[in-house]
Amino acid sequence: MKETTKTAVIRLRVTPEFKLAVEKAAAEENRTLSNWIETVLREKIKQEEV
């Protein structure tokens, strides 16, 4: 996937409990919430391409 300037926005509604769980996972990896979500999704995409 080619890196470009990040200008696109994805909005996602989740429960407060889910958001807390994702924030905790991101903090454990010393990542921002956005960076953690992007990293998880990139890994999933790579798995699916194989």
C-alpha positions as CSV (number, residue, x, y, z in Angstrom):
1,M,0.0,0.0,0.0
2,K,1.5,3.4,-1.0
3,E,1.8,6.0,1.7
4,T,0.3,9.3,0.9
5,T,-0.9,12.4,2.8
6,K,-3.6,11.3,5.2
7,T,-6.7,13.4,4.4
8,A,-9.5,10.8,4.3
9,V,-11.6,10.4,7.4
10,I,-13.4,7.3,8.6
11,R,-16.1,7.7,11.3
12,L,-17.0,4.7,13.4
13,R,-19.6,4.4,16.1
14,V,-18.9,2.0,18.9
15,T,-20.0,1.4,22.5
16,P,-18.2,3.3,25.2
17,E,-16.9,0.0,26.6
18,F,-15.5,-1.0,23.2
19,K,-13.8,2.4,22.9
20,L,-12.2,2.0,26.4
21,A,-10.9,-1.4,25.4
22,V,-9.4,-0.1,22.2
23,E,-7.8,2.9,24.0
24,K,-6.3,0.5,26.6
25,A,-4.9,-1.7,23.8
26,A,-3.4,1.3,22.1
27,A,-1.9,2.6,25.3
28,E,-0.3,-0.7,26.1
29,E,1.5,-0.4,22.7
30,N,2.3,3.3,23.3
31,R,0.3,4.2,20.2
32,T,-2.4,6.8,19.5
33,L,-5.9,5.4,19.1
34,S,-5.8,6.3,15.4
35,N,-2.4,4.7,14.9
36,W,-3.4,1.5,16.7
37,I,-6.6,1.1,14.6
38,E,-4.7,1.8,11.4
39,T,-2.0,-0.7,12.3
40,V,-4.5,-3.5,13.2
41,L,-6.3,-2.9,9.9
42,R,-3.1,-2.9,7.9
43,E,-2.1,-6.2,9.5
44,K,-5.5,-7.7,8.6
45,I,-5.3,-6.5,5.0
46,K,-1.9,-8.1,4.7
47,Q,-3.2,-11.4,6.1
48,E,-6.1,-11.4,3.6
49,E,-3.8,-10.7,0.6
50,V,-1.8,-13.9,1.2
